[in-house]
Amino acid sequence: MFFKYLRKNWIVSSLIIYEFIAVILNALDVCDVGIPCLFTLIFGVHCWGCGMTHAVIALVKFQFEEAWNENPLVVVVLPLLTFVIVQDFLKFKRQVSQPTQQ
């Protein structure tokens, strides 16, 4: 069931897994492999999401001031994202625990 879910949402799952690995690698000072902002590449102006990955990495390192300086929206986005991920996981867990009827 889990793999069926991942296969159905493979693009989103791939991006989430990539971003998770990028945050861990950067937090451990191994390398910086963040996703570039297409808006900045095209228009040359930072969007509202620019710096969010670096802000999350700063939070993982407990550098709250640096996280705020990277992107102040991290204090709103990170709790909301955590809530959505937990809700999605609980929904998935309920689907898995229900017996399939044939």
Secondary structure, 3 states (H helix, E strand, C coil): CHHHHHHHCHHHHHHHHHHHHHHHHHHCCCCCCCCCCHHHHHHCCCCCCCCHHHHHHHHHCCCHHHHHHHCCCHHHHHHHHHHHHHHHHHHHHHHHHCCCCC
